[in-house]
Amino acid sequence: MAIVGVDVGEGPYVVRRFLESTPVSYPIWLDSPRGESADRTDELLQRVGGVGLPTTVFIDPRGIVRKVRVGELSRAVMEDEVQRLLSR
């Protein structure tokens, strides 16, 4: 299983400041500097059906999006969703 954070619409400086106060142990994807990439994080959010932030996307081991949740999640909800995906 992998967990990846995706920042939408903020630059590295803002993300770095956030991570100084709220460290996480997983990688955070950021937009490339303008012109370096055709894909943007806001487009990724739209592709998975996210309509707000935070959005959590649960993808099964075969790469199929199984659930999209908008809003904060408790640890218990996150653990339940992960267990369901891993038991498929």
C-alpha positions in Angstrom: 0.0 0.0 0.0 1.2 3.5 -0.7 0.0 6.9 0.6 0.7 10.0 -1.4 -0.3 13.6 -0.6 -1.2 15.8 -3.5 -1.1 19.6 -3.1 -3.5 21.5 -5.3 -2.6 25.0 -6.3 0.1 26.0 -3.8 3.8 26.4 -4.3 6.6 24.6 -2.6 7.2 27.4 -0.1 3.6 27.2 1.2 3.8 23.4 1.4 7.1 23.4 3.1 5.8 25.8 5.8 2.8 23.5 6.3 5.0 20.4 6.6 7.2 22.2 9.2 4.1 22.4 11.5 2.4 19.2 10.5 5.1 16.7 9.4 3.9 13.6 7.5 5.9 10.5 6.6 4.6 10.2 3.0 5.6 12.1 -0.2 3.7 15.2 -1.3 3.2 15.7 -5.0 3.4 19.3 -6.2 2.8 21.0 -9.5 5.9 21.3 -11.7 7.1 24.8 -12.4 5.0 26.3 -15.3 5.7 24.7 -18.6 7.5 21.6 -17.4 4.5 19.3 -17.2 1.2 18.9 -19.1 -0.5 17.5 -16.0 -1.4 19.7 -13.1 -2.6 18.6 -9.6 -5.9 20.4 -10.1 -6.5 18.3 -13.2 -5.7 15.1 -11.2 -8.3 16.1 -8.6 -10.9 16.6 -11.3 -10.1 13.2 -13.0 -10.7 11.3 -9.7 -14.0 13.2 -9.1 -12.8 15.4 -6.3 -15.0 18.5 -5.8 -13.3 19.9 -2.7 -10.4 19.6 -0.4 -9.3 17.5 1.2 -10.2 14.6 -1.1 -9.1 11.1 -0.3 -9.0 8.6 -3.1 -9.0 4.9 -2.3 -7.4 2.8 -5.1 -7.3 -1.0 -5.0 -4.2 -3.1 -5.6 -5.2 -3.3 -9.3 -5.2 0.5 -9.7 -9.0 0.9 -9.8 -10.5 3.8 -7.9 -12.9 2.3 -5.4 -14.0 5.3 -3.4 -13.6 9.0 -3.3 -14.3 10.9 -0.1 -14.3 14.7 0.3 -13.6 16.1 3.7 -11.5 15.2 6.7 -11.3 11.5 7.7 -10.9 10.0 11.1 -8.2 7.5 11.6 -10.9 4.8 12.1 -12.6 5.6 8.8 -9.2 5.5 7.0 -8.3 2.2 8.6 -11.6 0.7 7.7 -11.4 1.8 4.0 -7.8 0.5 3.7 -8.7 -2.9 5.2 -11.6 -3.2 2.8 -9.3 -2.6 -0.2 -6.6 -5.0 1.1 -9.1 -7.8 1.6 -10.4 -7.7 -2.0 
